[in-house]
Every structure is written in structure tokens, then in C-alpha cells.
Amino acid sequence: MPRFCHVPCGRRVGISLLVVALLLLLAGCANPTARLDAVGRGFDRSTVTANGFRLTVFSNERYQGSGTPLSRDPDVSRDRDATLPPADIPLHVYLEGDGSPWKWKVIITPDPTPRQPLMLSLMGRDEAPAVYVGRPCYNGTALDSGCGMKLWTSERYSESVVASMALAIRRLAAQSGATQLRLFGHSGGGTLAMLLAARLPATVDVVTLAGNLDPDAWTRHHGYLALRGSLNPANEPPLDPSIRQWHLVGEADSVVPPAITRPLIESQENAIGLSFPSFTHGCCWSRIWPSLLRAVVSREPGRLPGIPFRQAALPADARGDR
């Protein structure tokens, strides 16, 4: 006997496919925080509460024992930080990208935590005191009071996000005794690095990798919804020229094409722009990380293998140590 559909068969098939797709989505998003913790093994994991948000922090052994001399490999032993008193060694602050706010560009994910935390893995190669500072509502805190999906979509770079992270970084610096900061950010972490540097007077260097330095131009380029409620470094005054900026772009980056970011880089007085022809948005920054750290610490951009397209207007030692 033939079987009849109480719901039109075509529609039922469509509903079934939608249910399967949603189940796959939930399975894929089930535990990104566990993956983050797996990458963070070997670091100390803690939480800092700032302006009502819980921010996840990973710190390396050098941060936990900031009052002791640094252990450095032979290639880094000549860097000028090695000669500084412990309190004068800049604290390195690592800022991750936006993670996964959206799935298939139409569904907001329930947990935006990055699936591939590039900056956390790069921090594992850093010999300086370093901390990885998560964002509000990321890393398993999406259901906390005060959190909402806007804070990882349209308001991902909002005043509340930036203010919370700035407060957390100030507390971490005070806890370690650090009087100087270096901010490192990938993608949207580069956006935040620029916004935070303006609020953290202790900042001496800002380093961005494939940084989304003009979110308005970025959303227009891709046809995305505007990030209403977010701050935009391109709309802010240039950073104080005493802050050395290092902006690295990948010419094969289709996520944040270099053409979007170059106008802001050109507008900054003390900025270095370096291009890497074969690099994409996520690849291959780990290849140059030891060289980059040595170049930044010694303030010798010539130690980097990239192609310069913007030279800093001020000499490397213009600001000196504070």
C-alpha cells in the first residue's frame, strides 16, 4: 500500500535537511572552548572580571615569575629586553581574532570562541612574560549575565568590549609589575590592539597580523552587515607617534585583503608595513614568529623577511624606554 505524506513530501525533505544541518552546526560548535584549552595546555589559565564580564586569561611561565631573569635561546640573548630590569621588560599581550560569530553567513553561533586559536599557539613560542586575553562572552562565557549575541557580531569592537579588556590588561600588568606593554593581534585582534593602544599609555609597540584595521571598509568589501555599535580604528585619531606600529599583511589574504588596511597604515606616523606575498589570512605567520619577536624587541625591522611598503617616520629609538 502506498504511503502518503501528511506534510507535502518535498517540504518534509526540506525540513529534514534543515534539522540535519542544525544538528551538524551544534555538533561543530559543541565544544570550541575545550579545543582552546587543549591548545593552552602548559599555560596557566585564569579568569579576570572586568566591568562585569569574565575574561579568560592564559599566561606563560615568564609572566607567572616575572620577577626572575628570562631564560632565552642563543638567538634572542642579544635582544635589548634581556638587559632590562625585570619591571622594565614589556608585558606581551596576545589578542585573538573574531573566532566564529557566524555560520554560513546567516546563523549566529551560540559560542564564538575561535576554533583555531592562532595567537595562543604563537604565545607558546614567546620567551618574554606574556598573557593571552580573551574577549567578553568568549571562551565558554557566552551565557553569562550581560552577554548577548551582539557582543560577538555587530558590537564585537564596541565600547563595552574595549573598556573591559583595557581594564583587564591594566590589572594583569599591575600584577606582574610591568610598566610597558606590547600588543599583538591577529585579524579582529588587530582591530582591538589598535583601539586598546589608545587607552593604555604603557603601550610601546602594536603588532598586527592580517589586522582588520577598517571594519567599515571590510564589511562593504564583503557585502556584510555593518558592525553598528562597534568602534573603528580608521575613524579614531592616529596613535601617539611614540608607539611603534608593526603591520604585517598577506598578499594572498582574501578575508582581510591588504588594500583594505593600507590606507590606515599609511596614515599612522610611526608605522611599519610589511607584505608577505604567499601568506593568507591564517597562514603562515608561525613561520616568521621568532624572527618577528626578535625584530620587535630589538626594533630592527630589517630582521623580518617581508617586503616593506611603509617605513616608520621616526627612528627606531625615538621614544627610548619609559
Buried (B, 14 or more C-beta within 10 A) or exposed (E): EEEEEEEEEEEEEEEEEEEEEEEEBEEEBEBBBEBBBEBBEEBEBEEBEBBEBBBBBBBBBBBBBBEEEBEBEEEBEEBEBBEBEBEBBBBBBBBBBBBBBBBEEEEEBBBBBBEBBBBBBBBBEBBBBBBBBBBBBBBBBBEEEBBEBBBBBBBBBBEBBBBBBBBBBBBBBEBBBBBBBBBBBBBBBBBBBBBBBBBBEBBBBBBBBBBBBBBBBBBEEBEEEEBEBBBBBBEEEBBEBBBBBBBBBBEBBEBBBBEBBBEBBEEBBBBBBBBBEEBBBBBEBEEBBBBBBBBBBBBEBEBBEBEEBBEBEBEBEEBEEE
